[in-house]
Amino acid sequence: MEWKLFLPLPLFLLSICSGFIFGFLLRKGNVVRFDVIVRQLLLKDFTVMRVILTAIFVGSLAIYSLDSLGMVPQFRLTKIPLLYSALGGGIFAIGMSLSGYCPGTMVAAVADGAKDMIWGVVGMLAGAALYNKASVYLHTFTDTHDAFYQQTLHSYLGVSPFLIVAIMGAFWLVLFTRPLAEPGLR
């Protein structure tokens, strides 16, 4: 497998534009500030969770709607076993605990002027490059399948994907009827 640093130019430009839109929305959602993220981790302010759940709800509704209309050419799921996904989630959690930011909010925080996270972005890019280089060797370990291989929650439960999206939407609405933070924290 050849190591490629960049995508073809049209996909690269689309990725850059998507990244700018994502960063803008993170900034408008007020989730690029360290204190907001820490208050989420302390379960005192659920702004971050609301932004994440909004993205999950809108994205799920969009992808399943487009898929039901036949507009998604290939609906692929990862072939990586659940154990490896949990390991990746653990590495993500360690990085977020050490920096106080997830990757998306880290880059947006640097763009917002948080100079303390410049080294976090450098480390994140170095880790991504290292993974890209090592992925040729790592993928030989991920060819095993587990009980959840290529399953979504709706396929595992045997229900319509729109039922799961509706339940997520109801949960989302319940969260939006509550105040964002404890009084005096903003």
N, C-alpha and C positions, 0 to 999 in steps of 0.2 A: 504494500500500500504506500502510495506516495504522500509525502507531507505537503499540504497546500496551506499557505497562510491566508489567502484571500479567496473569496468566491468569484465567479465571473462578474464582470463590472455591473451589469444591470441588477443582479441579485445583491451585490455589495451596496449599490446606491439605494436600493429599496430597504436594505437592512439599516443603513445609516439614517434614512428618513424615518423609518419605524422607530429607531432608537431615540431620535429627537422628539418625536411625538410622545413616546413612552415617558421620557424624562420630563417633558412639559407637563404631562398629566400627573406624574408623581409630585412635581413641584406645586401644581395647582391643588392637589389633594393634601398638601401639607405633610407629606410623609418623608421628606428628605432631611428632616432635622433630627439630630441625635436625641434630643429630649423627648420628642414625640415617640420615637422607637423605644426608648427606655421605658417610658410610661406604658407602652403596650406590653412590654415584657414583664412589667410589674403589675399588669392587669388593672391599670388605673385609667387608661385612655384607649379606646378601641378604634381610633381613627384608622390605623394601619390595617387592622382586620377588616374593617368596612371597605376600604379601598381594594384589598385583595379579593374579598368575596364579591364585590361588584365586578371586578375583572373576570373572575371565574364564572359568575352567573352570565354575564354578557357574552363571554367567549364560548361557553357551553351552548347557550341558546343559538348563537350564530353558527357554530360548527355543525350542530345536529340539524338545524333548519336547512343549511346548505346541503348537508349530506342527504337529507330526506328528499330534496329537490333534484338530487343527482348532480350537484354542482361541485362536489368534492371528488376529484379524480381518483385519489387513493387515500383511504382512511387507515393510516398505519399506527400501530402502537409499538412501544418499545419491546424488544425481545429480551431485555435484561431482567433476570429474576428479581423477585421482591427483596431478597436479602441484599443484593448489590444496590438496589435503589435505596434501601434503608441505610446502608453504609454511606452512600453519597449524601443522603439527608443528614447523617451524623456529621460528616465533614463540613457540610453547609452550616449546620448549627454551631460547630466549633468556630468557624470563621465569623459567623454573625455575632457570637458571644464575645469574641476577642475584639472585633471592630465596632460593634454596635450598629452595623448596617448590613443589609443584604446586598448582593451585587448590583442590582438595579438602583437602589437608593444610594449606594456608595458613589456610583458615577454621577448621579444627579446631584448629590451633596457637593461633590468636587466642583461641578458646574455652577452650583449655588454659592461657592466661595469657601467651602470647608477644606482648608489647607491640610488639616490633620489626616485626611483620608487619601491624599495623593499616594502615599506609600501603600495603602490598602489596594488601590487600583493597580499599582505596579505589581504587587504580589498576586493579585487576581489574574492579571494578564500573563505573568510568569507561570502560574499554576495551569492556566488554560493551554499555554504553549507546551508545557511539560506533559499534560494529559494528551494533547494532540499527538505528540511524539511517541508516548508510551502506549497509546490506544491500540496500536498494531499488536502489541504483546498482551494487553489486558483483555482484548476481545476473545482470545482463545479460552479464557476462564468463564466467559459469560454465555457460552453456547448451551448451557444446561437449561432445562425448563422446570418450572415449579407449578404448583396448583393454580396460580393466578396468571399463568403465561397468556399474554395477549387478551386479558379480560378487563372490561370496564365494570363499574359498579352495576350498571343496568343489565349487562350481559350475564354477570355473575348471579344477580337476583332474578333474571328472566322477566324483566319488566321493560316498558317503553323508556327510552332515554328522556323523553319529555316529562315523565313522572318524576324522575330524579331531578331534572331541572326545575320543575314546579316546587318540589320540596325545598330545593336550595333557594328558590325565589321567596318562598314563605319564610324561611329562616332569615333571609336577607331583609325582608320587610320588618320582621320582629326587631332586628338589630337597629333599623333606621327609625324606629319609633321611640328609642331611648336617647337620652342626652349623650353627646360625644365624650365628655370628660366630667370629672368631679368639679364642682364649682371652685373657682379660684385657681385652677391649674393652667388656664390659658392666659 
